[in-house]
Amino acid sequence: MENENRFVFPKAARRAAFRTSVSRRPLHSIPLYPPDYLIDPQILLCDYLEKEVKVRLKELPMKTTAEQDSILSLSARCLLLTWRDNEELILRIPTHEIAAASYLQDDALHLLVLKTATAYARRRAAQG
């Protein structure tokens, strides 16, 4: 069960060193171009993509801070959210548990809303 909550990164990214906001590692990303921002599916199957995002827990503040900086990692297998500075795990969602996704843009605010399977739905699926 413990391995179920782990996302495997390449060796260089696995170093668990404490990082300050001054010395952050570069993200594992590729350029995305408007209007569609398409990603080659082969990249998501064999590798992963990272994007810096802000995490807002419980309530939406009027201003965001550096303490809310996090990394969204996306692969064909899962979506992983970690804090930017220490890379501690916030959330891991296997791709097959994402029921729906919605993207909203309001001026400079971009929101990604995900509907995921509940614990009850996972138990029902496991029972057949």
GROMACS elastic network, one bead per residue, 0.5 to 0.9 nm:
[ bonds ]
;  ai    aj funct       b0    kb
    1     4     6  0.52062   500
    1     5     6  0.74518   500
    2     5     6  0.57754   500
    2     6     6  0.73749   500
    3     6     6  0.53548   500
    3     7     6  0.84645   500
    4     7     6  0.83557   500
    5    92     6  0.67196   500
    5    93     6  0.87070   500
    6    92     6  0.80132   500
    7    77     6  0.89383   500
    7    78     6  0.78448   500
    7    79     6  0.89539   500
    7    80     6  0.74098   500
    7    92     6  0.81388   500
    8    11     6  0.88361   500
    8    14     6  0.82116   500
    9    12     6  0.79668   500
    9    13     6  0.59844   500
    9    14     6  0.60416   500
    9    47     6  0.88502   500
    9    48     6  0.84231   500
   10    13     6  0.56030   500
   10    14     6  0.65245   500
   11    14     6  0.51958   500
   11    15     6  0.73769   500
   12    15     6  0.64742   500
   13    16     6  0.83252   500
   13    25     6  0.83234   500
   13    28     6  0.89518   500
   14    17     6  0.89254   500
   16    19     6  0.87986   500
   16    86     6  0.79193   500
   16    87     6  0.79826   500
   17    86     6  0.76036   500
   18    85     6  0.74735   500
   18    86     6  0.56167   500
   18    87     6  0.85955   500
   19    22     6  0.78032   500
   19    23     6  0.59863   500
   19    24     6  0.60753   500
   19    25     6  0.81853   500
   19    84     6  0.86386   500
   19    85     6  0.53324   500
   19    86     6  0.56699   500
   19    87     6  0.85057   500
   20    23     6  0.54900   500
   20    24     6  0.65655   500
   20    85     6  0.56961   500
   20    86     6  0.76308   500
   21    24     6  0.58342   500
   21    66     6  0.80804   500
   21    84     6  0.80915   500
   21    85     6  0.58457   500
   23    85     6  0.85854   500
   24    27     6  0.87855   500
   24    84     6  0.76683   500
   24    85     6  0.66407   500
   25    85     6  0.89868   500
   26    29     6  0.87161   500
   27    49     6  0.83193   500
   27    50     6  0.58744   500
   27    51     6  0.69912   500
   27    52     6  0.78344   500
   27    71     6  0.82883   500
   28    48     6  0.75294   500
   28    49     6  0.58178   500
   28    50     6  0.52697   500
   28    51     6  0.79519   500
   28    73     6  0.86689   500
   29    48     6  0.80422   500
   29    49     6  0.50732   500
   29    50     6  0.52245   500
   29    51     6  0.68133   500
   30    39     6  0.86256   500
   30    49     6  0.72035   500
   30    50     6  0.84515   500
   31    37     6  0.86243   500
   32    36     6  0.83834   500
   32    38     6  0.66040   500
   32    39     6  0.72367   500
   33    36     6  0.68329   500
   33    38     6  0.72736   500
   34    37     6  0.51604   500
   34    38     6  0.82882   500
   35    38     6  0.86308   500
   38    41     6  0.88946   500
   39    42     6  0.84512   500
   39    43     6  0.72764   500
   39    44     6  0.78495   500
   40    43     6  0.55826   500
   40    44     6  0.72328   500
   41    44     6  0.52495   500
   41    45     6  0.62810   500
   41    46     6  0.87801   500
   41    76     6  0.81398   500
   42    46     6  0.60972   500
   42    47     6  0.79121   500
   43    46     6  0.54601   500
   43    47     6  0.52394   500
   43    48     6  0.65418   500
   43    49     6  0.78863   500
   43    75     6  0.79594   500
   43    76     6  0.86743   500
   44    47     6  0.52827   500
   44    48     6  0.53024   500
   44    49     6  0.71703   500
   44    74     6  0.72429   500
   44    77     6  0.82257   500
   45    48     6  0.76941   500
   45    75     6  0.65484   500
   45    76     6  0.51646   500
   45    77     6  0.77576   500
   46    75     6  0.81022   500
   46    76     6  0.81504   500
   47    74     6  0.89340   500
   47    75     6  0.65509   500
   47    76     6  0.83571   500
   48    73     6  0.65902   500
   48    74     6  0.55333   500
   48    76     6  0.77835   500
   49    72     6  0.81687   500
   49    73     6  0.55458   500
   49    74     6  0.52488   500
   49    75     6  0.65397   500
   50    71     6  0.64085   500
   50    72     6  0.55436   500
   50    74     6  0.64005   500
   51    70     6  0.84965   500
   51    71     6  0.57365   500
   51    72     6  0.52667   500
   51    73     6  0.65919   500
   51    74     6  0.85218   500
   52    69     6  0.68990   500
   52    70     6  0.58084   500
   52    72     6  0.62272   500
   52    73     6  0.88552   500
   52    84     6  0.76890   500
   53    68     6  0.81597   500
   53    69     6  0.59316   500
   53    70     6  0.53105   500
   53    71     6  0.58663   500
   53    72     6  0.64946   500
   53    84     6  0.87950   500
   54    64     6  0.73920   500
   54    65     6  0.83196   500
   54    66     6  0.83415   500
   54    67     6  0.86405   500
   54    68     6  0.51336   500
   54    70     6  0.57094   500
   54    71     6  0.81610   500
   55    64     6  0.88571   500
   55    67     6  0.89202   500
   55    68     6  0.52064   500
   55    69     6  0.64963   500
   55    70     6  0.63612   500
   55    81     6  0.88383   500
   55    83     6  0.84952   500
   56    59     6  0.65606   500
   56    60     6  0.60535   500
   56    61     6  0.75389   500
   56    64     6  0.83806   500
   56    68     6  0.68641   500
   57    60     6  0.74171   500
   57    68     6  0.89993   500
   60    63     6  0.86369   500
   61    64     6  0.66649   500
   64    67     6  0.81996   500
   64    68     6  0.67093   500
   64    69     6  0.86865   500
   65    68     6  0.56128   500
   65    69     6  0.73568   500
   66    69     6  0.53064   500
   66    70     6  0.89829   500
   66    84     6  0.89979   500
   67    70     6  0.83949   500
   67    83     6  0.84456   500
   67    84     6  0.84331   500
   67    85     6  0.83920   500
   68    83     6  0.76390   500
   68    84     6  0.82131   500
   69    82     6  0.89490   500
   69    83     6  0.63704   500
   69    84     6  0.53935   500
   69    85     6  0.77465   500
   70    81     6  0.68182   500
   70    82     6  0.55149   500
   70    85     6  0.76908   500
   70    87     6  0.78903   500
   70    90     6  0.88690   500
   71    80     6  0.79149   500
   71    81     6  0.56669   500
   71    82     6  0.52957   500
   71    83     6  0.62050   500
   71    84     6  0.55595   500
   71    87     6  0.78754   500
   72    79     6  0.71042   500
   72    80     6  0.57901   500
   72    82     6  0.68276   500
   73    78     6  0.81505   500
   73    79     6  0.57740   500
   73    81     6  0.63696   500
   73    82     6  0.82824   500
   74    77     6  0.79900   500
   74    78     6  0.62369   500
   74    80     6  0.64932   500
   74    81     6  0.89342   500
   75    78     6  0.55510   500
   75    79     6  0.65141   500
   75    80     6  0.86703   500
   75    95     6  0.82882   500
   76    79     6  0.83107   500
   76    94     6  0.88583   500
   76    95     6  0.67648   500
   77    93     6  0.88386   500
   77    94     6  0.59524   500
   77    95     6  0.53955   500
   77    96     6  0.78090   500
   78    92     6  0.69775   500
   78    93     6  0.55547   500
   78    96     6  0.79489   500
   78    97     6  0.88925   500
   79    91     6  0.81592   500
   79    92     6  0.58593   500
   79    93     6  0.51897   500
   79    94     6  0.62647   500
   79    95     6  0.65456   500
   80    89     6  0.77146   500
   80    90     6  0.78927   500
   80    91     6  0.59446   500
   80    93     6  0.64602   500
   80    94     6  0.84605   500
   81    87     6  0.87217   500
   81    88     6  0.86858   500
   81    89     6  0.62936   500
   81    90     6  0.54351   500
   81    91     6  0.50735   500
   81    92     6  0.62998   500
   81    93     6  0.87321   500
   82    85     6  0.88320   500
   82    86     6  0.81661   500
   82    87     6  0.50398   500
   82    88     6  0.53254   500
   82    90     6  0.50621   500
   82    91     6  0.69575   500
   82    92     6  0.87322   500
   83    86     6  0.60156   500
   83    88     6  0.54933   500
   83    89     6  0.67269   500
   83    90     6  0.67963   500
   84    87     6  0.54121   500
   84    88     6  0.81086   500
   85    88     6  0.83066   500
   87    90     6  0.87192   500
   89    92     6  0.75160   500
   93    96     6  0.82851   500
   93    97     6  0.66205   500
   93    98     6  0.72977   500
   93   116     6  0.79924   500
   94    97     6  0.55518   500
   94    98     6  0.72418   500
   95    98     6  0.55108   500
   95    99     6  0.88094   500
   96    99     6  0.77000   500
   96   116     6  0.89095   500
   96   117     6  0.86733   500
   97   115     6  0.85910   500
   97   116     6  0.54131   500
   97   117     6  0.50945   500
   97   118     6  0.84050   500
   97   122     6  0.83339   500
   98   101     6  0.74184   500
   98   114     6  0.67907   500
   98   115     6  0.60606   500
   98   117     6  0.64649   500
   99   114     6  0.75161   500
   99   115     6  0.53876   500
   99   116     6  0.51009   500
   99   117     6  0.63848   500
  100   113     6  0.83320   500
  100   114     6  0.58555   500
  100   115     6  0.50627   500
  100   116     6  0.70383   500
  101   112     6  0.71009   500
  101   113     6  0.57620   500
  101   115     6  0.63304   500
  101   116     6  0.88686   500
  102   111     6  0.80770   500
  102   112     6  0.58450   500
  102   113     6  0.51415   500
  102   114     6  0.64959   500
  102   115     6  0.85981   500
  103   110     6  0.72894   500
  103   111     6  0.56978   500
  103   113     6  0.63650   500
  103   114     6  0.88811   500
  104   109     6  0.81110   500
  104   110     6  0.57864   500
  104   111     6  0.50172   500
  104   112     6  0.65014   500
  104   113     6  0.80143   500
  105   108     6  0.72098   500
  105   109     6  0.57083   500
  105   111     6  0.63055   500
  105   112     6  0.89348   500
  106   109     6  0.51032   500
  106   110     6  0.64750   500
  106   111     6  0.84167   500
  107   110     6  0.79432   500
  117   120     6  0.80357   500
  117   121     6  0.59705   500
  117   122     6  0.66422   500
  118   121     6  0.51979   500
  118   122     6  0.63389   500
  118   123     6  0.87425   500
  119   122     6  0.50830   500
  119   123     6  0.62478   500
  119   124     6  0.86968   500
  120   123     6  0.51921   500
  120   124     6  0.62582   500
  120   125     6  0.86669   500
  121   124     6  0.50745   500
  121   125     6  0.61338   500
  121   126     6  0.85919   500
  122   125     6  0.51198   500
  122   126     6  0.61737   500
  122   127     6  0.87181   500
  123   126     6  0.50673   500
  123   127     6  0.62920   500
  123   128     6  0.88740   500
  124   127     6  0.51808   500
  124   128     6  0.65672   500
  125   128     6  0.52831   500
